Structures are given as structure tokens and as C-alpha cells.
Amino acid sequence: MRRKSHVTLILAILVAAHGCTYGHQEPQSGPYQPLVFPGEARLGASAFMVIDSNQFQIGDELERYDLYRDRVQIRVQGNATSAIANLRSVFAIETGRATRDAELRANSWVMVAFFDLPTSGIFTGPYPHDAQLSLEVDGNPVPALQGSIWVIGEGGQPTSMNAMPLLPLLEDELEPRTMVRLRASAGTSGSNGFLSSWTIGAIQVDVDYDPNCLEQPSAHAGSEAVGATVSVGPPTQSPLNSALERIHVVLSRPSGFQVLSATSADPSRLGTGPILDIAFDRNSTSCTNPLSQYVKVRALKVFDRDGLPKISQPSPSEEAQFDGSQYFHFHYVDPDRPS
């Protein structure tokens, strides 16, 4: 089990300060190009690459909410051959609250890969060279997510994470916890999804989980509900199955928030990110099934900022069949799944 911690990343600040190739307030004049930082380096040195497009105020096929180190590779292409970079960590960073970006939307975040370039062998001829960087997920290339870095020579040194001032961290500590991310489904009425016209004041969710496989549940506001307060009640026995435990999660923001419509490759999605993240620690090497088999949403209530109900599901007689799939897209992040 990895040791987890919530940290403020000085390196993340550096990446965020340099922005991305295209931002919300900038017209996109060409294909998406993920930020690579720094812009030039020697072979063997460390670099960052943004590996999704979550900073866009749209929903598109490049959005990823379920990436972690075990699923990701960065391929470095030279003029002689290509090689897989030494991937150090995959983690999320958020836009600062006091930024122009935050004026345009509540918040945005990106997933970042931190890696070491190959030490040699991918180039022939004198330096400098332009190295192409491409993302692979589960061994499959993602053609739309390609960047580049200017390579000025060999002999670069990788960054030592646990030797940097004010950042005594290991790469594992930057990794996400095991969690299910709840993103709103777009509906035409409260019976089959969320509406962008709602000003939401509170969301209540009941979640059943297998305590033999998961422990230490916690919940956190997603990027669509920045500023909301989230509380988790103590685990109790699930009324549906005595072997399961249930938590009651309450997300509230008295001033309200809206999950706005977005241009999307999938019109069934609403907003540009999750509303709620529900995180766990895996506690057994014998639980090798996907996370979706161990955690289920069993009840959902949504209220506007005046306290009026917008969604109240399910009825008591339908609880066993309810799983929240009418109202949420589920993204499972499972870095601690035993291999």
C-alpha cells in the first residue's frame, strides 16, 4: 500500500504558471498541443508533459479522468529510433484560484506525467534535435496527444524528488488514491440527469462498498463544485447486504453552483469535469477485480440553493436496482489494484 499525502506542489506551480499551449481565453488556431516543460533538455534529464485536455472549457475525446502511472507511457521518438521514457509519476494539478482562468470558470485541472528522457541511442548526427513525445495508455497510442522537446545533447541528470528543497516527496506520494469520480450526465428532466439551468445547493449520495477490499473512505469536491464543503458520515451496515458498508456523503455550497453545458464529443456528459470524488484505500491483495465491482451508488438527492429537491432517487422499492448510472458517468482510478 502506498503512503498517501495531500501536498502543495512547487513543481506544479511552475507548470501552471507557464500555462498550456491553448487556454480557455485563447482561440485555438490549430491541433491540440500539450504543454511540455521545460522546452529543451539534455537526454537523461527530467521533464513534464500534460497528458489530457481538461483545461479546455469543452468536453472532448481527449479528456481523461482515470489515468495513473500503471496505465501510462511516454514514447520519445528520435531520428534513429524511439524509446519509452522512465515514468516517475502521474498526478493532477489545479489552476490557482486567483487567476484569469478561474474568472472564466470555477476551476480547471490537468493530469501531468513526470518522466526522465532516455539517456542515449535515439538520435544520430550532431545535436540539437527535436524529439517527439507521444502518450500511450494501456499500451495503445493516443495520436492526438503528442508534444515535443528540443534536445540539446546528452549527459542530463534526472531530478531527485526527495532531495529538492521544501519538497521531500517520493513519486508515489503524488499518485492519486483509489477512487470513483462522479461526472454529471446531461438530462432533459430531473428523471434522467442533471440540467445546466439548475443552481445546485447540495448533493447527497449513499455509497455501498466492500470493506474486505476497501477502507478509509473520503470524499472531495470535483472541479465542477469547487468551493463546496464535503462531509462523510460514519460507515454503517448496508441495508441491501450485511457484508457491505454504506457511507452517506453530503456536498454543499450555500451560494450554489451550476454544471454548465459544454461542447462535447459525447452529448450525454454535462460540465467539463467531475462533481465529486469518492476515494478509498485498497486493503487486500485478494481483491483483484475492477473497482466498479466493489463500490456502488445506491441513492442520490439533489437540492437547489433554496432547498427545493431536483432529484430524489430511488424509491425504497427500487433501491436494489439503482446504481446512479442514469445521473452520473463513473470514472474509476485504481492505482492500487493488485496485479
C-alpha positions in Angstrom: 0.0 0.0 0.0 1.4 3.3 -0.9 1.7 6.1 1.7 -0.6 8.9 0.5 -0.4 12.6 1.3 -2.1 15.8 0.2 0.6 18.3 -0.9 1.1 21.6 -2.5 3.5 21.1 -5.4 6.1 23.7 -6.1 6.8 22.0 -9.4 3.1 22.1 -10.2 3.1 25.8 -9.7 5.9 26.1 -12.2 3.9 24.1 -14.8 0.7 26.0 -14.1 2.5 29.4 -14.3 3.6 28.6 -17.8 0.1 27.8 -18.9 -0.8 25.4 -21.6 -0.5 25.7 -25.4 -4.1 26.8 -25.6 -6.2 28.1 -22.7 -9.8 29.0 -22.2 -9.4 32.6 -23.1 -7.2 31.9 -26.2 -8.6 31.0 -29.6 -7.3 27.6 -30.7 -5.7 28.1 -34.1 -4.5 24.6 -34.7 -4.5 21.0 -33.4 -4.3 20.5 -29.6 -0.6 20.6 -28.4 0.0 19.6 -24.8 2.4 21.6 -22.7 5.9 20.1 -22.3 8.1 21.7 -19.7 10.9 22.6 -20.0 11.1 23.3 -23.7 14.6 22.0 -24.0 16.8 19.5 -22.1 19.6 17.0 -22.4 18.9 13.3 -22.8 18.6 11.8 -19.3 17.1 14.9 -17.8 13.5 15.1 -16.3 10.5 16.7 -18.0 6.8 17.2 -17.6 4.0 16.6 -20.1 0.3 17.4 -19.8 -1.5 14.2 -20.8 -5.1 15.4 -21.2 -7.1 18.4 -22.3 -9.1 19.1 -19.2 -8.0 22.7 -19.2 -10.3 23.4 -22.1 -13.8 24.7 -21.5 -15.2 22.0 -23.6 -15.7 18.2 -23.3 -13.9 16.2 -25.9 -12.4 12.8 -26.6 -9.0 13.9 -25.0 -10.4 14.3 -21.5 -9.1 11.7 -19.1 -10.3 11.3 -15.5 -8.8 7.8 -14.8 -5.1 8.0 -15.6 -2.3 6.9 -13.2 1.2 5.6 -13.6 0.5 2.0 -14.2 -1.6 2.9 -17.3 0.6 5.5 -18.9 3.8 5.5 -21.0 5.6 8.4 -22.8 7.3 7.4 -26.0 10.2 9.5 -27.1 10.9 9.5 -30.9 14.3 10.4 -32.2 15.6 10.4 -35.8 17.1 6.9 -35.3 14.6 5.1 -33.1 12.2 5.6 -30.3 12.3 4.6 -26.6 9.9 4.6 -23.6 10.7 7.3 -21.1 11.3 6.4 -17.4 7.9 7.5 -16.0 8.3 8.8 -12.5 4.8 9.9 -11.6 1.3 10.9 -12.9 -0.6 13.4 -10.9 -3.1 16.2 -11.1 -2.5 20.0 -10.7 -5.2 22.7 -10.4 -5.4 26.2 -11.7 -4.9 28.8 -8.9 -8.0 30.4 -7.6 -6.7 34.0 -8.2 -6.1 33.6 -12.0 -7.8 34.8 -15.1 -8.6 31.2 -15.9 -10.6 31.0 -12.6 -12.5 34.1 -13.6 -13.9 32.2 -16.6 -14.9 29.0 -14.8 -14.8 27.7 -11.2 -11.6 25.8 -11.7 -9.7 23.6 -14.1 -7.1 20.9 -13.7 -4.8 18.8 -15.8 -3.1 15.4 -15.4 0.7 15.7 -15.7 3.3 13.0 -16.4 6.7 13.4 -14.8 9.4 11.4 -16.6 13.1 11.1 -17.4 14.2 11.2 -21.1 16.2 8.2 -22.4 20.0 8.7 -21.8 21.2 7.9 -25.4 20.7 6.0 -28.6 17.6 7.6 -30.2 19.5 10.2 -32.3 22.2 10.1 -35.0 24.1 13.2 -36.1 25.1 16.3 -34.2 22.8 18.0 -31.7 20.4 19.7 -31.3 17.4 17.6 -32.3 13.6 17.8 -32.0 12.2 14.8 -30.0 8.6 13.9 -30.4 6.7 12.8 -27.3 3.5 10.8 -27.5 1.2 9.4 -24.9 0.3 5.7 -24.7 -2.5 4.5 -22.4 -2.6 0.7 -21.6 0.0 0.3 -24.4 -2.2 2.0 -27.0 -1.0 5.2 -28.7 -3.2 8.3 -28.3 -2.4 10.1 -31.6 -4.0 13.4 -30.6 -1.8 13.8 -27.6 1.7 14.5 -28.9 4.2 17.1 -27.9 7.9 17.8 -28.5 11.0 18.8 -26.7 14.3 20.3 -28.0 17.2 18.0 -27.1 20.5 19.9 -26.9 22.8 17.0 -26.1 23.4 14.1 -23.8 24.5 13.9 -20.1 21.4 15.3 -18.5 20.7 14.5 -14.9 17.2 13.4 -13.6 15.5 15.4 -10.9 15.8 13.9 -7.5 12.4 14.4 -6.0 13.3 13.7 -2.4 16.3 16.0 -2.4 14.6 19.2 -3.6 14.2 22.0 -1.0 10.7 22.1 0.5 9.6 19.1 -1.4 10.8 15.9 0.5 8.5 13.7 -1.5 8.6 10.3 -3.2 7.0 9.9 -6.6 4.4 7.5 -5.0 3.1 10.3 -2.8 2.0 12.3 -5.8 -0.2 9.4 -7.2 -4.0 9.5 -6.8 -5.8 7.3 -4.3 -8.1 4.6 -5.5 -11.3 6.5 -6.2 -14.5 6.7 -8.3 -15.1 10.1 -9.9 -18.7 11.2 -10.5 -19.4 13.3 -13.5 -22.9 14.6 -14.2 -25.0 13.1 -17.1 -26.9 15.6 -19.2 -30.7 15.2 -18.9 -33.8 16.7 -20.3 -35.6 16.4 -17.0 -34.7 15.6 -13.4 -35.7 12.0 -14.1 -32.7 11.1 -16.3 -29.9 13.5 -15.5 -28.7 17.0 -14.4 -29.8 20.2 -16.1 -27.4 23.1 -16.7 -30.1 25.5 -15.6 -30.1 24.3 -12.0 -28.3 26.2 -9.4 -27.3 23.4 -7.1 -27.0 23.9 -3.3 -26.5 20.4 -2.1 -26.0 16.8 -3.3 -26.4 13.7 -1.1 -25.1 10.3 -2.2 -25.3 7.0 -0.4 -22.5 4.6 -1.4 -22.1 0.9 -0.7 -18.6 -0.6 -0.7 -17.0 -3.9 0.3 -15.0 -3.4 3.5 -12.9 -6.5 2.8 -11.4 -4.7 -0.2 -11.7 -1.0 0.5 -11.2 1.1 3.6 -10.7 4.7 4.8 -13.4 6.3 2.6 -13.2 10.0 2.0 -15.0 12.4 -0.4 -13.8 15.6 -2.2 -15.4 18.2 -4.3 -14.6 17.8 -8.0 -13.7 20.6 -10.4 -17.4 21.3 -11.2 -18.1 22.0 -7.5 -15.0 24.0 -6.4 -15.6 25.7 -3.1 -18.2 23.2 -1.9 -17.9 21.6 1.5 -18.0 17.8 1.6 -18.7 15.6 4.6 -18.8 11.8 5.0 -20.8 10.1 7.7 -19.5 7.0 9.6 -19.8 3.7 7.8 -22.9 1.7 8.7 -24.1 -1.7 7.5 -25.8 -1.6 4.1 -29.5 -2.4 4.3 -29.1 -4.3 1.0 -26.3 -6.6 2.0 -24.9 -7.2 5.5 -21.5 -7.9 4.1 -21.2 -4.3 2.7 -20.8 -1.0 4.4 -22.5 2.3 3.5 -21.5 5.9 3.7 -23.6 9.0 3.4 -21.8 11.8 1.5 -23.1 15.4 1.6 -21.7 18.0 -0.8 -23.0 21.5 -0.1 -22.4 25.0 -1.3 -25.0 27.5 0.0 -24.3 30.1 -2.7 -25.0 27.4 -5.3 -23.1 26.2 -8.4 -24.1 25.2 -11.9 -22.9 22.3 -14.1 -22.9 24.0 -17.4 -23.4 22.5 -20.8 -20.2 22.0 -22.8 -19.3 21.3 -26.4 -18.7 17.6 -26.2 -17.9 14.6 -28.3 -20.4 12.9 -26.0 -23.6 14.9 -25.5 -24.6 12.7 -22.6 -22.0 14.4 -20.4 -22.5 17.7 -18.7 -19.8 20.1 -17.5 -16.1 19.7 -18.0 -15.1 17.6 -15.0 -16.3 15.6 -12.0 -18.7 16.9 -9.4 -17.5 14.5 -6.7 -14.5 12.2 -6.0 -15.0 9.3 -3.5 -11.7 7.8 -2.5 -10.6 4.7 -0.7 -7.5 2.6 0.2 -7.4 -0.9 -1.0 -6.8 -3.2 1.9 -6.5 -6.7 0.4 -4.3 -8.3 -2.2 -7.0 -10.9 -2.8 -9.5 -8.3 -4.2 -8.3 -8.3 -7.8 -11.5 -7.4 -9.6 -12.1 -3.9 -11.1 -13.0 -1.2 -8.6 -16.5 -1.0 -10.1 -17.4 -4.3 -8.6 -16.7 -3.1 -5.0 -18.4 0.3 -4.9 -21.9 1.3 -5.9 -24.0 4.4 -5.7 -27.3 3.4 -4.1 -29.2 6.8 -3.5 -29.0 10.3 -4.8 -30.6 13.5 -3.8 -30.0 16.9 -5.4 -31.4 20.2 -4.0 -31.2 23.7 -5.4 -29.8 26.6 -3.2 -33.4 27.3 -1.9 -33.6 23.7 -0.6 -36.1 22.5 -3.2 -35.5 18.9 -4.4 -34.4 18.4 -8.0 -33.6 14.7 -7.8 -34.7 12.2 -5.2 -33.8 8.6 -6.3 -34.6 5.8 -5.9 -37.9 4.9 -4.3 -37.4 2.4 -1.4 -38.7 -0.5 -3.5 -36.2 0.3 -6.3 -33.0 0.8 -4.2 -31.5 -2.6 -5.1 -31.7 -1.9 -8.8 -30.5 1.7 -8.5 -26.8 2.3 -9.3 -26.7 6.0 -10.3 -25.8 5.4 -13.9 -28.8 7.5 -15.1 -27.3 10.5 -13.4 -23.5 10.0 -13.5 -20.7 9.0 -15.7 -18.3 7.0 -13.5 -14.5 7.2 -13.9 -12.5 4.7 -11.9 -9.0 5.4 -10.8 -7.4 2.2 -9.4 -3.7 2.5 -9.0 -3.6 0.1 -6.0 -5.3 -2.8 -7.8 -3.2 -5.9 -7.3 -1.6 -7.1 -10.5 
